[in-house]
């Protein structure tokens, strides 16, 4: 059975909004690694001088820092959702665009916490692979095109936005009564960031543990990258 016209329209609007939000986060408002490193050093007193040094810290410490980061993103998303939710379904589109920025910045912070920067094209591609994983998107054989970032990232954003738009419209469609939708919007945004954050955490944690195992196997000190 075909989707009702209104639902189909909402999915298209949601997809476009999410796409713009992720593209904006990628191009203009991404987390600056060096500034974030200074924040971690000051706020959490981490004894590291670079993100490569994160592998010298206990995994449990990184996990707790990652969970705190997810909770912070959830709270920001909840406040944003409550504010936009006051107008009900009319504010769905701007709400999703901002939510995409909050979510991707949370994913970027998790990447850095587990020692993975995104300064090179390959590192940027790895970041978006993690974002796709958090969205539940399997990009499969497209991994071979990671080095062509200018082509790879827009394609991944398209896939993420298409997948996420269906999910959020199904949940956000209840936002039709303005005052009630404020509470609902806060809750939905809160759990959206939590779900994405937890999946991204698992992705980066698995890669981090694998890197530690490789270091141990080659008898290398923590913080060094293996040669290609």
Residue pairs with C-beta under 8 A, 6 or more apart in sequence:
2 8
3 11
7 169
7 173
10 89
10 92
10 169
10 173
11 165
11 166
11 169
12 165
13 92
13 93
14 92
14 93
14 96
14 164
14 165
14 168
14 169
14 172
15 161
15 162
15 164
15 165
16 93
16 161
17 92
17 93
17 94
17 95
17 96
17 97
17 100
18 96
18 97
18 99
18 100
18 160
18 161
18 164
18 165
18 168
19 157
19 158
19 161
20 97
20 100
21 96
21 97
21 98
21 99
21 100
21 101
21 104
22 100
22 101
22 104
22 131
22 157
22 160
22 161
23 154
23 157
24 97
24 100
24 101
25 100
25 101
25 104
25 105
25 108
26 104
26 153
26 157
29 101
29 105
30 104
30 105
30 108
30 118
31 105
31 108
31 109
31 112
33 51
33 112
33 117
33 118
33 119
36 109
36 112
37 48
37 50
37 51
37 112
40 46
40 48
40 65
40 112
40 113
41 48
44 65
46 54
46 57
47 57
48 54
48 56
48 57
50 223
51 112
51 115
51 116
51 117
52 115
52 223
52 224
52 225
53 115
53 222
53 223
54 62
54 113
54 114
54 115
54 208
54 223
55 115
55 208
55 211
55 212
55 215
55 222
55 223
56 222
56 223
59 205
59 208
59 209
59 212
62 113
62 114
62 205
62 208
63 201
63 205
65 113
66 110
66 113
66 114
66 201
66 204
66 205
67 201
69 106
69 109
69 110
69 113
69 197
70 106
70 110
70 193
70 194
70 197
70 198
70 201
72 106
73 102
73 103
73 105
73 106
73 109
73 193
73 197
74 190
74 191
74 193
74 194
74 197
75 190
76 102
76 193
77 99
77 102
77 103
77 189
77 190
77 192
77 193
78 186
78 187
78 189
78 190
79 186
80 95
80 98
80 99
80 102
80 189
81 95
81 99
81 185
81 186
81 187
81 188
81 189
81 190
82 182
82 183
82 185
82 186
83 182
84 91
84 94
84 95
84 98
84 185
85 91
85 95
85 175
85 178
85 181
85 182
85 183
85 184
85 185
85 186
86 178
86 179
86 181
86 182
87 178
88 175
88 176
88 177
88 178
88 181
89 172
89 173
89 175
89 176
89 181
92 172
92 175
95 172
95 185
95 189
96 165
96 168
96 172
99 189
99 192
99 193
102 193
103 192
103 193
103 196
103 197
104 131
106 193
106 196
106 197
106 200
107 127
107 130
107 131
107 134
107 196
107 197
107 200
108 118
108 127
110 130
110 197
110 200
110 201
110 204
111 117
111 118
111 126
111 127
111 130
111 200
111 204
113 204
114 204
114 205
114 207
114 208
115 208
115 211
116 123
116 126
116 127
116 204
116 207
116 208
117 123
118 124
118 126
118 127
121 146
121 147
121 149
122 146
122 147
124 149
124 153
125 146
125 147
125 149
125 152
125 153
126 146
128 152
128 153
128 156
128 157
129 139
129 143
129 146
129 156
129 203
130 200
130 203
130 204
131 156
131 160
131 200
132 138
132 139
132 156
132 159
132 160
133 199
133 200
133 203
134 196
134 197
134 199
134 200
134 203
135 159
135 160
135 163
135 164
135 196
135 199
136 163
136 199
137 156
137 159
137 160
137 163
139 156
139 159
142 152
142 155
142 156
145 151
145 152
146 152
168 188
168 192
171 188
172 185
172 188
174 181
174 184
175 181
175 184
175 185
175 188
211 225
211 226
212 222
214 220
214 226
215 221
215 222
215 224
215 226
218 226
220 226
